[in-house]
């Protein structure tokens, strides 16, 4: 009988995951940690949303549900398979109802909205790069403290250029969702 045994490595190393393996292990991971994201093959424990982020997410969800019909699916706080080894958890993402919610990936997503009251607002950095590389067509980052929106639009070269800055009283129209226009000052409970 030939028994194969795997020995531990000589030194500590991260256990790398694919987005598919991460999604499949999500139930167990959620028992261990409240909120996680897969970034570059490594699972990160994420801070819980603060009260300001939670409030804005709730108001934005109400706005989206009242603005969109059944042609679009709105998903909140769920893992999005972005790249082979990326599975971030956007605050909100929207995609066409033509796609199966169990196999939707970044290329199917018309819009991601992340509300943040942390350093992400200053530098969305690698997350924005992963969304662009994965094919997310539009990525809005809202800084609720500054009441400012940073809109990233996917260019033909597969990258986001410098974000467009939208003030609280200005309007922005989603490029890939017909008729969806946001003016943050018009949202209830936020002015």
N, C-alpha and C positions, 0 to 999 in steps of 0.2 A: 504494500500500500504506500502511495506517495502522498504525503500530507504537505501542503503548501502553507507557510505561515508568513504573515506580514509583520515585520519588525518595526517598532517606532523609529522615527527619524532621529538623527544624532542631535539635532537642535530643534527648538520650537519653530513651527511654520504655520501660516494660516491654512485652514481648510478651504479650498476654493470650490465654488459652486457655479453651476450654470443657472440661468434664470428659470429654466424648466425644473431643475432639481429643487431650487429655492421655493417655487410655487408648490411643488408636491410636498415639501417638508413644512409648509406654512403652519399647519395645525399644531405640530409639535413646537415649532419656534414661538408661536403665539402663547403657548402655555408657559414658556420660559421668560418671554419679554413682552412688554406692552406694545412696542412699536419698533419695527426693524425695516431696513432697506438693504437690498443687495447692490453693492457698488464695486465694480471691477472684480467680481467674483468673491468678494468678502462681505459677510453679513455684519451690518452695523446696527447697534442698538441706538435708536433715535430718541430725542427728548419728546415728551408728550406735548401736544399743542397747548399753548397758553390760552387764557380766556379771550384775549383779543383776536387771536387767529381763529378760535372756535366760533366766536360771534360773527366774524366776517365770512367764514365758510358757510355758516347757516344762512346768512342773508343772501350770499351769492347762489346757494343752492335753490332757495325760494325763487330768486330772480330767474335762474335758468329754467326751472320747471314751469314757471309762468310764461316764459318767452319761447320755448321750443315745443314742437309737436312730436308725434311719435316717430318722425323720421330720424330722430337722434336719441342716443342713449347717454344718460348722465351718470357717471360713476364717481363716488366719493371715497377717498382714503383706502383704495385697493391697489395691490401690486400691479404694475404695468410692465410686461415683458418689453424691454426697450432694446437691448442688444443681447448677444449670446450670454454675457455675464453681468448684465445690469437688470435689476428689477426694483426700481424706485417706487415709492408710494406717493403719487401726486395728491394734492388736496382734492382736486376735481379734474376729471377729464371727460371729454365729449367726443363721441364717434357716431358714425352713421349706423342706423339700426339694421342695415344690410349685413353687418358683421356679427358673427357669433361671439357673445360676451365671454365665452370660455377660451377662445383662441385669439381674441383681439390683441394686436401688438401695436407698437409705436407708429408704424406706417399707416395704420387705420385711424389714428387719432387726429381730429381736426383742431382741437384746442385743449391745452392744459392750463389750469389756473392754480397757482400756488400762492397762498397767503402766508406771509412770514413776518414774525416780529423778532428775528434773529439776524445773524451776520449774513445769511443767505441773500437778504435784500441788497446788501452791498456788493456781493459777488456770487451770482448763481453758478459761476465757473463750470466745474466738471459736470454738474447735473444738466446744465443747458447744452453743453457739448454732446453729452450722451443722447439727449432728446433730439438734437439736430442730426446726429449720426444715425439714430434710429428712424428718423423720418417724420417726427412730430412737426406738423406744419406750422403751428402757432403756439407760443408759450408765453403766458402772461404771468408776471410775478408782481404781486401787490404788496406794498409796504404799508400796513395800516397805520403805523405811527406817523409816517410822513404823508399819508393819504396820497400815494403816488403809485402808478402802474407802469411797469416796464414791459413793453411788448417786443417779443422776439419773433421774427418772421423767417421761415425757412426760405433760403435763396436757392437758385438753380444749382449752385455748386455744393449743396448739401450742408451748408453752415448757416448759422445765424449771424447777421451783421451786428453792429452796435444796436442796443435796444432803443426803441422809440419810447420816450417818456411822456406819459399822459397824466395831467393834473387832475385833481379831484372834481373840478367843474368842467373838464373837457370830456369829449366823447371818443370812443373807439369802436369801430365796427369790425367784427370777426371776419377774416378774409375767406374762410371756408365754410361758414355757417350763414346761409342767406338770412338777412334781416336781423341778425343779432348785434345790437349796439348797446354798449354799456357807458353810462355816465354815472360815476360812483356817487356823486352828490344826490342823485335821484333815488338811491337805494334807501329804504326805510331803516331807521335805527342807527345810521352811520354818520349823519351830518353833525 
